[in-house]
Amino acid sequence: MFKALRNQLIYLQVIQRFLNYLRSVNVVPEYENNLNHLSYERWRHHFLLVRLQLVFSVGICIYFSAIFINFLRLFFWEEPFFDQNLYLQIFASLGLLTCLKLLKTSWGYYHLKWLFLGLGISLELSKQIIQTVHNNVKPDLFAWVLTFVSQATLIPVRLIWHLTSQLIILGYYFGINKLLGYEVIPPNYDSLMLLLFLFWTCLICNLSVYLYEHLQRTWFNSRQKLEQAYEQLALTEAKYRSIFENSLEGLFQSTPAGRFISANPALARIYGYSSPEDLMQNLSYIPDQIYVNPQRREEFVRLMSEQGTVLGFESEVYRCDGSIVWISENARVIRDFKGKIIAYEGDVKDITQRKYSEAEIQKSLDQEKELNQLKSRFVSMISHEFRTPLTTILASAEALEYYGYKWDEEKKLIYLQRIQTTVHHLTELLNQVLFIGQGEAQKIPFQPSLINLESFCYSMIEEMKLSLKDKQHLCFIYSENQAINTSNLPIQVYLDERLLRHILYNLISNAIKYSPQEGNIELNLNYNQNQLILILKDQGIGIPQEDQQHLFEPFYRAKNVGVIPGTGLGLTIVKKSVEIQGGMIQVQSKINVGTTITVIFPYEKNISD
């Protein structure tokens, strides 16, 4: 008993070491890992190939260990070396080695069923043949059960092969031995129980093979469909990854806290980064780092929380170089299974060019609106300013035609002078309109020359005094800065005399027109180190605050002018004449107090006569 246990222990140790080795080695061919393009029959063929190699190797190791035990028994316990068991072990080992060798050939690869049958022949039939030769025929139930169970558990592939192997082994024992005259069922055996035992053993093993084979086919089909699904998933993922990577719109996912989870190259380009990785590495807090107005991010988060989506959300954002662009966002929320918002995802468009275009369109619309208003004011002015003079001319001409023969020369001269004055007024009005047209086309001629501004102002004052109302006063004040003119000689400046006349004529005319009968009008000329300053003060009706921003628009007149005639072109001509010469104009006015207009020119030259 002790020797038997020791032998079994040695067998188990050898088998355990061999199984550990097999676990460390991948005996499955690499191409079997991909079942998608492999038929079940081909896969089963390779599966059987691997299993046979495993079983042959295990069997060889077991029998070699048994032969090794015989050597130990010979040397240590002085037991007989050659016995029937040794013959059985040697024949079985040779059979297994032969099968393993054939398995590695092309013939063996295509005839696995014969090698499978050779396993049963090597393990059990060779043993029965030796027993027949030695006249030692007896049922070996343990060996049969071990062989059939081993085949059913280690190589459960083809049911027909298992049935054939069982028929060969049991047919030889119960058929050939019976023909040779041996007693196959000893007297001490219950023949019915023996046959029932073998029947149920074979049935259970074969049923196990059938179920395993069915399960294996089902597993293969399921695994094949799964791999096809994985391939389809990979293709779909590649397709959508391509769309994500090559989209012209920026695609993103971000957390509610303000950090990008994912971004595509288009989004990186919009924000001025070289790659999505660069963008996500440098942008750690979206509200402060991207939005020009951080409140836009708060508005975005609020809308996402309330509505779940935003469409066309436009904002100004910073690029990585600090420049500002316009973007439009479409986004939706992503929630977990509890309904909590865990991320936002959507797309971003660069609409900077569209915004610029909209601004240009709006500018054009404003200009069109302004032009329409200008046309309306022009028509109104023409209908008023031209109708009255033309009526005067027509009436004077008709009076001369019908009553001239009755009048003396002095009265005729009065009517003729009235016609001349009115024509002169119309000519001046047309000249103003032409001047405005030249200004709009930027074709106003500029011909500067040296002017003694003090003398020029005196002459303009004397000329305009002829237009004063009764009791109105017009004076000129010259404040010379001695630090500028140390030689006490007249100061000459480099200006356009024609444009300067437009400036003073229109300013003084307006002051006279809108000042009361007893009003005082004062023109003041000053010099300082870099500028010459003309200041005109009156005590007129003043300009309402809401009208002051429109003063320099063509044909625009303040609301408080009443019936005082005018074209609304004077200050427009003044402003253009000042700007052409590099100057600037300022207006200060209060209702019923008066108006102060300041004209400033850069002082560049001081030349003595």
Phi and psi in degrees as a GROMACS rama.xvg file:
@    title "Ramachandran Plot"
@    xaxis  label "Phi"
@    yaxis  label "Psi"
@TYPE xy
-63.0289  -40.975  PHE-2
-64.7105  -40.832  LYS-3
-63.6313  -43.5808  ALA-4
-63.7957  -38.7936  LEU-5
-65.9975  -41.3127  ARG-6
-62.9023  -43.503  ASN-7
-62.4091  -38.3173  GLN-8
-63.9085  -41.4116  LEU-9
-64.864  -42.2495  ILE-10
-57.3236  -47.4219  TYR-11
-63.5479  -38.3987  LEU-12
-64.8259  -43.0796  GLN-13
-63.1981  -45.5542  VAL-14
-62.5518  -41.1997  ILE-15
-62.6405  -42.3449  GLN-16
-63.9347  -39.9089  ARG-17
-67.7525  -40.2036  PHE-18
-65.5913  -37.1648  LEU-19
-62.9785  -38.3898  ASN-20
-64.1578  -42.938  TYR-21
-64.3348  -34.6712  LEU-22
-65.5188  -29.9539  ARG-23
-81.8388  -9.45794  SER-24
-115.734  132.788  VAL-25
-83.3368  103.336  ASN-26
-89.6067  -1.99993  VAL-27
-88.7129  128.281  VAL-28
-56.0658  144.201  PRO-29
-63.6691  -34.612  GLU-30
-70.8369  -13.9167  TYR-31
-75.2121  -13.0574  GLU-32
-68.6563  -21.3099  ASN-33
-108.839  104.495  ASN-34
-95.2697  -1.99388  LEU-35
-64.9356  -36.6773  ASN-36
-110.277  29.5933  HIS-37
-125.657  131.334  LEU-38
-75.5747  159.664  SER-39
-64.0767  -40.3021  TYR-40
-63.0469  -40.8251  GLU-41
-67.9465  -40.9957  ARG-42
-63.6387  -42.1686  TRP-43
-64.3461  -34.1986  ARG-44
-61.6346  -47.001  HIS-45
-69.3969  -33.9032  HIS-46
-61.7516  -44.7452  PHE-47
-64.7629  -38.1818  LEU-48
-58.3274  -46.4477  LEU-49
-67.2986  -43.4871  VAL-50
-63.9339  -40.2301  ARG-51
-63.7911  -42.2773  LEU-52
-60.1851  -40.8199  GLN-53
-64.5189  -48.2598  LEU-54
-65.1405  -43.6081  VAL-55
-60.1459  -42.4151  PHE-56
-65.6189  -44.1808  SER-57
-63.1467  -45.4828  VAL-58
-61.2619  -42.0481  GLY-59
-61.7751  -43.2438  ILE-60
-62.3093  -40.9082  CYS-61
-63.4159  -47.1622  ILE-62
-70.8318  -36.0063  TYR-63
-64.3342  -36.9607  PHE-64
-66.4519  -35.6656  SER-65
-66.0303  -42.5477  ALA-66
-62.0449  -38.5468  ILE-67
-63.4012  -37.1578  PHE-68
-63.1324  -38.1388  ILE-69
-60.6903  -38.9858  ASN-70
-63.6108  -41.32  PHE-71
-64.2434  -41.3315  LEU-72
-63.7272  -33.9945  ARG-73
-69.6839  -44.6007  LEU-74
-83.2475  -35.1987  PHE-75
-98.3971  -32.5718  PHE-76
-116.301  4.40635  TRP-77
52.3111  42.1294  GLU-78
-91.9177  160.25  GLU-79
-60.988  139.727  PRO-80
-85.6046  -53.8965  PHE-81
-86.8869  117.299  PHE-82
-145.098  -179.152  ASP-83
-63.254  -36.8815  GLN-84
-62.5784  -38.5699  ASN-85
-65.0276  -41.8202  LEU-86
-59.8185  -44.6804  TYR-87
-60.0419  -42.8783  LEU-88
-65.4128  -40.9105  GLN-89
-66.6053  -46.4274  ILE-90
-62.801  -41.672  PHE-91
-64.4742  -41.1139  ALA-92
-64.6621  -42.2642  SER-93
-63.4852  -40.076  LEU-94
-62.5929  -43.6657  GLY-95
-66.5263  -40.4227  LEU-96
-63.4525  -41.0215  LEU-97
-62.6048  -44.5765  THR-98
-63.4126  -41.1763  CYS-99
-64.7789  -37.7339  LEU-100
-66.729  -43.8276  LYS-101
-65.772  -30.7015  LEU-102
-61.1514  -28.9021  LEU-103
-87.4965  2.00387  LYS-104
-98.8593  166.03  THR-105
-67.0777  -34.3895  SER-106
-62.3702  -47.3408  TRP-107
-61.9487  -34.5592  GLY-108
-63.4212  -35.1227  TYR-109
-96.9987  -0.756872  TYR-110
-131.92  55.0663  HIS-111
-67.0827  -29.0141  LEU-112
-65.2303  -35.4216  LYS-113
-69.0763  -36.4128  TRP-114
-68.5799  -35.6319  LEU-115
-61.509  -45.3691  PHE-116
-65.3063  -33.5586  LEU-117
-63.8887  -26.8716  GLY-118
-64.0041  -48.6534  LEU-119
-63.8752  -38.0722  GLY-120
-64.2876  -42.411  ILE-121
-67.8823  -40.9741  SER-122
-77.5984  -38.5605  LEU-123
-125.803  -41.7184  GLU-124
-67.9285  -38.906  LEU-125
-61.5359  -37.152  SER-126
-64.1714  -41.1365  LYS-127
-68.4826  -35.9129  GLN-128
-63.8143  -43.1974  ILE-129
-63.9975  -39.905  ILE-130
-63.7776  -37.7122  GLN-131
-63.9819  -42.2751  THR-132
-64.395  -40.2158  VAL-133
-86.7103  6.36341  HIS-134
56.7632  45.025  ASN-135
-128.126  51.2569  ASN-136
-81.8094  124.894  VAL-137
-159.651  150.538  LYS-138
-62.2383  132.421  PRO-139
-114.698  75.6113  ASP-140
-60.6085  -41.146  LEU-141
-62.5674  -43.5396  PHE-142
-67.1249  -40.6852  ALA-143
-62.6362  -49.792  TRP-144
-60.1019  -42.377  VAL-145
-63.3604  -41.1357  LEU-146
-65.7156  -48.8064  THR-147
-65.5736  -41.6309  PHE-148
-67.1564  -39.9582  VAL-149
-62.0476  -44.5005  SER-150
-63.3157  -39.4946  GLN-151
-70.841  -29.8557  ALA-152
-92.9121  -36.5938  THR-153
-90.2689  -29.8636  LEU-154
-132.105  61.9969  ILE-155
-86.1817  73.0368  PRO-156
-114.404  -58.1038  VAL-157
-120.95  118.494  ARG-158
-62.4593  -39.4361  LEU-159
-62.9452  -32.1808  ILE-160
-70.2115  -39.2114  TRP-161
-64.9826  -42.7945  HIS-162
-61.9962  -42.5886  LEU-163
-62.4264  -44.5807  THR-164
-62.0258  -42.0614  SER-165
-66.0192  -40.6555  GLN-166
-64.6836  -38.062  LEU-167
-64.2615  -47.5073  ILE-168
-67.3303  -51.2685  ILE-169
-73.8059  -31.8293  LEU-170
-66.2748  -38.5614  GLY-171
-63.8826  -46.379  TYR-172
-65.1619  -49.7254  TYR-173
-86.2807  -16.4483  PHE-174
-100.717  -61.4061  GLY-175
-64.8418  -44.7738  ILE-176
-62.6378  -34.8194  ASN-177
-68.6365  -39.9053  LYS-178
-64.9261  -33.092  LEU-179
-79.3222  -2.82517  LEU-180
91.9726  13.0644  GLY-181
-86.7772  152.363  TYR-182
-86.4586  110.785  GLU-183
-84.2936  -22.4357  VAL-184
-121.082  105.412  ILE-185
-59.4978  159.583  PRO-186
-61.5775  -31.4228  PRO-187
-79.652  3.16402  ASN-188
-101.948  141.736  TYR-189
-85.503  107.456  ASP-190
-60.6837  -39.3874  SER-191
-65.7776  -44.229  LEU-192
-65.4906  -37.1284  MET-193
-63.6186  -45.9597  LEU-194
-65.6522  -40.1718  LEU-195
-62.737  -39.5687  LEU-196
-62.6992  -46.5165  PHE-197
-66.1085  -38.4581  LEU-198
-61.1979  -49.658  PHE-199
-68.4927  -32.9653  TRP-200
-62.7882  -49.3066  THR-201
-64.5352  -38.8736  CYS-202
-63.9272  -44.4268  LEU-203
-65.2212  -42.7523  ILE-204
-63.2334  -44.4762  CYS-205
-69.5835  -37.2806  ASN-206
-63.3707  -39.6578  LEU-207
-61.6941  -41.9324  SER-208
-64.1499  -43.3613  VAL-209
-61.2725  -47.921  TYR-210
-65.2461  -40.3178  LEU-211
-65.7279  -40.6726  TYR-212
-64.4585  -40.9884  GLU-213
-65.0287  -44.0459  HIS-214
-63.3196  -38.8464  LEU-215
-66.1757  -39.9923  GLN-216
-64.8342  -42.9562  ARG-217
-62.0169  -44.1526  THR-218
-60.7635  -42.6122  TRP-219
-62.0373  -46.6904  PHE-220
-63.1464  -41.6555  ASN-221
-65.0948  -43.0123  SER-222
-64.9806  -38.1969  ARG-223
-64.8545  -43.1812  GLN-224
-65.0802  -37.6424  LYS-225
-63.9234  -42.9328  LEU-226
-67.2273  -36.4962  GLU-227
-62.9298  -40.3809  GLN-228
-63.5342  -39.8007  ALA-229
-64.1201  -41.2769  TYR-230
-63.7666  -42.8848  GLU-231
-63.9814  -38.7486  GLN-232
-64.0007  -40.9051  LEU-233
-64.5431  -41.5399  ALA-234
-63.6668  -43.2799  LEU-235
-63.6676  -42.8246  THR-236
-63.1177  -42.1257  GLU-237
-63.6493  -38.6529  ALA-238
-62.6403  -50.3735  LYS-239
-73.5914  -27.677  TYR-240
-65.3085  -39.6647  ARG-241
-63.9974  -43.0431  SER-242
-61.9595  -43.2361  ILE-243
-63.0442  -44.6507  PHE-244
-74.3322  -34.1766  GLU-245
-102.253  4.69055  ASN-246
-63.3908  141.142  SER-247
-77.7835  -15.9101  LEU-248
-98.2108  148.876  GLU-249
-75.2844  126.608  GLY-250
-113.243  142.816  LEU-251
-152.691  163.066  PHE-252
-134.535  135.427  GLN-253
-140.618  157.52  SER-254
-85.106  155.835  THR-255
-59.4357  -24.4943  PRO-256
-73.8068  -16.3536  ALA-257
105.827  40.2551  GLY-258
-132.959  137.387  ARG-259
-72.9895  133.832  PHE-260
-94.6866  -41.7548  ILE-261
-149.317  155.132  SER-262
-156.508  151.921  ALA-263
-102.769  168.38  ASN-264
-57.883  -33.5446  PRO-265
-63.2099  -39.0219  ALA-266
-65.7827  -40.2379  LEU-267
-61.2781  -40.031  ALA-268
-65.6556  -39.5657  ARG-269
-59.5826  -42.0448  ILE-270
-89.2647  1.93159  TYR-271
85.2586  21.586  GLY-272
-103.903  157.451  TYR-273
-76.3851  -26.1883  SER-274
-157.556  161.81  SER-275
-59.4143  -36.0337  PRO-276
-63.2947  -42.2411  GLU-277
-62.2858  -40.989  ASP-278
-62.0678  -50.205  LEU-279
-68.7823  -27.1194  MET-280
-73.6823  -34.8253  GLN-281
-94.7163  -22.6921  ASN-282
-102.531  100.225  LEU-283
-103.699  -16.1965  SER-284
-145.117  101.171  TYR-285
-60.4799  -45.8998  ILE-286
-55.6909  -42.3342  PRO-287
-87.9503  -30.874  ASP-288
-90.5455  -20.7443  GLN-289
-110.798  -54.5758  ILE-290
-75.2425  130.305  TYR-291
-62.6648  -41.0813  VAL-292
-110.14  104.458  ASN-293
-57.2766  -22.884  PRO-294
-66.0513  -21.5838  GLN-295
-64.9002  -36.9607  ARG-296
-66.0971  -40.2728  ARG-297
-62.6376  -40.3359  GLU-298
-65.1036  -39.6949  GLU-299
-60.8712  -48.4552  PHE-300
-63.3665  -39.7933  VAL-301
-63.8728  -45.8616  ARG-302
-63.7194  -40.3777  LEU-303
-63.8588  -39.046  MET-304
-69.2577  -37.9439  SER-305
-82.7495  -41.2942  GLU-306
-106.958  -22.6997  GLN-307
86.5605  -16.5265  GLY-308
-146.876  158.199  THR-309
-135.394  143.801  VAL-310
-129.914  131.345  LEU-311
61.2321  40.0178  GLY-312
-81.5416  107.598  PHE-313
-98.9626  137.388  GLU-314
-151.367  156.898  SER-315
-90.9918  133.609  GLU-316
-133.309  159.093  VAL-317
-90.7184  139.956  TYR-318
-89.3908  171.924  ARG-319
-64.616  -25.0216  CYS-320
-88.3056  5.71513  ASP-321
91.8375  -10.5345  GLY-322
-71.0928  160.604  SER-323
-114.77  133.579  ILE-324
-131.124  165.163  VAL-325
-100.524  137.956  TRP-326
-129.143  156.949  ILE-327
-124.252  127.433  SER-328
-112.787  137.44  GLU-329
-120.226  126.872  ASN-330
-149.807  162.738  ALA-331
-142.314  163.863  ARG-332
-90.6477  153.049  VAL-333
-116.167  126.253  ILE-334
-115.843  154.521  ARG-335
-85.3399  -175.564  ASP-336
-66.4805  -17.2728  PHE-337
-89.9637  -3.1321  LYS-338
89.5218  5.63421  GLY-339
-81.5875  137.864  LYS-340
-71.6833  122.047  ILE-341
-113.092  -16.6725  ILE-342
-166.757  164.32  ALA-343
-117.005  146.448  TYR-344
-141.501  148.616  GLU-345
175.175  -160.921  GLY-346
-129.313  156.94  ASP-347
-129.602  133.532  VAL-348
-117.249  142.123  LYS-349
-85.7292  111.469  ASP-350
-111.751  23.0607  ILE-351
-58.8952  -46.6161  THR-352
-63.5923  -38.5162  GLN-353
-64.5938  -39.9661  ARG-354
-63.9552  -42.7932  LYS-355
-61.5199  -41.3776  TYR-356
-64.6653  -42.237  SER-357
-61.9455  -40.3785  GLU-358
-63.3647  -40.949  ALA-359
-66.1209  -39.8464  GLU-360
-64.1918  -42.9879  ILE-361
-63.6241  -39.4497  GLN-362
-62.1641  -42.3988  LYS-363
-64.3931  -39.8148  SER-364
-63.9571  -41.8742  LEU-365
-63.2289  -41.6102  ASP-366
-64.6064  -39.4624  GLN-367
-64.2325  -41.3916  GLU-368
-63.4236  -44.0375  LYS-369
-63.3974  -39.7544  GLU-370
-64.2417  -40.666  LEU-371
-63.3442  -41.9252  ASN-372
-64.0294  -39.0372  GLN-373
-62.9806  -43.0991  LEU-374
-62.3934  -41.6485  LYS-375
-62.8902  -44.873  SER-376
-66.0662  -35.921  ARG-377
-64.3786  -45.4299  PHE-378
-62.0792  -43.0696  VAL-379
-62.1234  -42.9369  SER-380
-65.6515  -44.8048  MET-381
-61.5214  -45.0292  ILE-382
-62.9866  -29.6267  SER-383
-89.7673  -51.7129  HIS-384
-72.6449  -30.8175  GLU-385
-87.1403  -32.5711  PHE-386
-64.8761  -43.6024  ARG-387
-64.1769  -49.4796  THR-388
-61.2715  -41.1124  PRO-389
-64.9692  -36.8615  LEU-390
-62.472  -41.0218  THR-391
-62.8362  -45.8989  THR-392
-61.2384  -46.3227  ILE-393
-62.2083  -43.2683  LEU-394
-66.0701  -41.3861  ALA-395
-66.1975  -41.1708  SER-396
-64.6661  -41.8875  ALA-397
-66.7369  -37.7873  GLU-398
-62.9741  -43.1698  ALA-399
-64.4365  -36.5742  LEU-400
-68.2305  -44.2334  GLU-401
-92.6007  -26.4084  TYR-402
-122.594  1.44179  TYR-403
-60.892  -33.2439  GLY-404
-69.5969  -16.2397  TYR-405
-92.1235  -20.4625  LYS-406
-89.7282  156.885  TRP-407
-82.2867  174.887  ASP-408
-66.0112  -32.6117  GLU-409
-66.5819  -41.6714  GLU-410
-70.0079  -37.7705  LYS-411
-61.1744  -39.6716  LYS-412
-62.3539  -36.0255  LEU-413
-61.3083  -45.7859  ILE-414
-67.746  -37.8556  TYR-415
-65.8648  -39.9518  LEU-416
-65.6543  -35.5015  GLN-417
-63.3432  -42.0108  ARG-418
-63.5401  -43.2613  ILE-419
-61.984  -44.0841  GLN-420
-62.0963  -43.6715  THR-421
-64.9907  -41.9067  THR-422
-62.3281  -40.5674  VAL-423
-61.2608  -39.5637  HIS-424
-63.1912  -42.9841  HIS-425
-65.1508  -39.4032  LEU-426
-62.7388  -42.7542  THR-427
-63.2163  -39.3355  GLU-428
-62.867  -43.7285  LEU-429
-65.426  -38.1615  LEU-430
-62.5741  -39.179  ASN-431
-63.4467  -44.1043  GLN-432
-62.5195  -42.697  VAL-433
-63.0027  -39.4412  LEU-434
-61.6805  -43.3295  PHE-435
-62.5499  -40.7021  ILE-436
-62.992  -40.4144  GLY-437
-64.3418  -37.1933  GLN-438
-64.9339  -41.7833  GLY-439
-63.3403  -35.3589  GLU-440
-87.9985  1.52248  ALA-441
56.1657  43.1089  GLN-442
-121.494  20.0805  LYS-443
-70.2747  122.643  ILE-444
-67.9557  141.536  PRO-445
-125.712  111.614  PHE-446
-129.972  79.4906  GLN-447
-71.0686  152.024  PRO-448
-154.242  170.069  SER-449
-75.059  127.828  LEU-450
-128.232  136.051  ILE-451
-83.9462  96.2921  ASN-452
-64.7369  -33.4039  LEU-453
-62.6888  -49.6428  GLU-454
-63.6589  -38.4114  SER-455
-62.3386  -42.8137  PHE-456
-66.3726  -39.8493  CYS-457
-59.9683  -45.5473  TYR-458
-66.0251  -37.6721  SER-459
-65.7176  -37.7414  MET-460
-63.7812  -44.7376  ILE-461
-64.0164  -38.3238  GLU-462
-65.9675  -41.7475  GLU-463
-77.894  -16.3975  MET-464
-62.694  -22.9783  LYS-465
-67.0559  -20.2117  LEU-466
-96.5204  0.789449  SER-467
-66.8291  146.716  LEU-468
-76.5934  171.085  LYS-469
-61.5275  135.379  ASP-470
68.9733  4.66747  LYS-471
-78.7303  148.308  GLN-472
-124.71  134.483  HIS-473
-128.397  122.212  LEU-474
-134.17  159.483  CYS-475
-120.97  130.032  PHE-476
-121.232  126.129  ILE-477
-115.207  118.307  TYR-478
-109.402  101.176  SER-479
-85.8388  133.219  GLU-480
-91.1601  112.977  ASN-481
-65.4612  -22.3578  GLN-482
-70.1348  -22.4682  ALA-483
-85.4128  -45.2851  ILE-484
-113.442  84.2179  ASN-485
-77.3627  -15.5844  THR-486
-92.2864  -1.05087  SER-487
57.669  26.4647  ASN-488
-99.9195  158.215  LEU-489
-59.3748  141.975  PRO-490
-92.8847  130.122  ILE-491
-111.809  141.172  GLN-492
-123.721  159.762  VAL-493
-100.352  91.6329  TYR-494
-138.306  168.692  LEU-495
-89.527  116.482  ASP-496
-64.2745  -38.8241  GLU-497
-64.6393  -45.4816  ARG-498
-66.298  -36.2938  LEU-499
-65.1102  -36.48  LEU-500
-64.9216  -41.5597  ARG-501
-57.2049  -42.4001  HIS-502
-63.6873  -55.5849  ILE-503
-68.082  -39.4114  LEU-504
-60.997  -47.8647  TYR-505
-70.4169  -39.6823  ASN-506
-64.3782  -47.2813  LEU-507
-68.2479  -37.8351  ILE-508
-60.5105  -45.2035  SER-509
-63.6274  -41.5561  ASN-510
-61.0668  -42.0763  ALA-511
-66.5723  -43.3829  ILE-512
-65.5704  -40.4203  LYS-513
-102.773  11.5891  TYR-514
-102.277  151.656  SER-515
-72.588  176.537  PRO-516
-58.9055  -39.3903  GLN-517
-98.3158  13.9353  GLU-518
-71.1029  149.144  GLY-519
-103.361  136.367  ASN-520
-122.746  132.544  ILE-521
-132.151  128.415  GLU-522
-108.824  123.737  LEU-523
-118.818  130.823  ASN-524
-115.815  125.689  LEU-525
-132.206  152  ASN-526
-121.57  145.88  TYR-527
-133.571  -165.655  ASN-528
-61.3973  -35.7746  GLN-529
-123.35  -7.22819  ASN-530
-138.39  155.228  GLN-531
-115.739  138.385  LEU-532
-125.813  126.573  ILE-533
-110.355  125.419  LEU-534
-124.138  124.122  ILE-535
-114.593  122.188  LEU-536
-117.285  139.387  LYS-537
-136.544  172.039  ASP-538
-118.469  43.2518  GLN-539
-85.2716  -160.023  GLY-540
-74.0605  -14.8983  ILE-541
77.9838  173.498  GLY-542
-122.194  125.375  ILE-543
-56.7811  147.218  PRO-544
-59.6499  -40.2106  GLN-545
-70.8041  -17.9045  GLU-546
-92.2073  -14.2257  ASP-547
-65.7137  -30.1223  GLN-548
-73.33  -13.0808  GLN-549
-108.879  9.53823  HIS-550
-57.3879  -37.0678  LEU-551
-95.7439  11.4777  PHE-552
-83.7637  139.596  GLU-553
-60.6087  139.879  PRO-554
64.4619  13.441  PHE-555
-93.9606  133.992  TYR-556
-130.278  145.097  ARG-557
-65.5504  159.658  ALA-558
-74.0217  -17.3923  LYS-559
-98.56  14.3268  ASN-560
-75.7236  -20.9137  VAL-561
63.5216  -129.364  GLY-562
-97.0159  8.42318  VAL-563
-65.7956  124.486  ILE-564
-68.3054  152.622  PRO-565
172.753  160.836  GLY-566
-104.773  -17.4582  THR-567
75.8502  18.2754  GLY-568
-107.8  -16.031  LEU-569
-59.36  -53.387  GLY-570
-69.3768  -28.6147  LEU-571
-64.0095  -43.4497  THR-572
-65.2953  -39.861  ILE-573
-60.4918  -48.5189  VAL-574
-62.2126  -43.719  LYS-575
-66.0185  -39.7014  LYS-576
-66.0551  -36.6078  SER-577
-68.8239  -46.7266  VAL-578
-66.0011  -37.1119  GLU-579
-59.921  -33.1063  ILE-580
-92.6958  12.1699  GLN-581
80.2701  16.5217  GLY-582
-99.0993  -173.673  GLY-583
-143.009  156.357  MET-584
-129.192  139.358  ILE-585
-128.968  142.941  GLN-586
-127.509  129.946  VAL-587
-128.021  129.078  GLN-588
-152.492  146.763  SER-589
-134.367  143.352  LYS-590
-61.1011  131.264  ILE-591
60.9727  13.14  ASN-592
-111.829  -45.7705  VAL-593
140.385  178.978  GLY-594
-131.948  139.987  THR-595
-122.24  120.964  THR-596
-114.609  126.905  ILE-597
-114.648  126.68  THR-598
-115.591  127.054  VAL-599
-122.006  127.247  ILE-600
-115.81  144.966  PHE-601
-66.6166  137.584  PRO-602
-101.061  107.951  TYR-603
-111.914  -21.729  GLU-604
-133.904  142.946  LYS-605
-137.134  94.4971  ASN-606
-117.914  130.521  ILE-607
-88.4824  147.809  SER-608
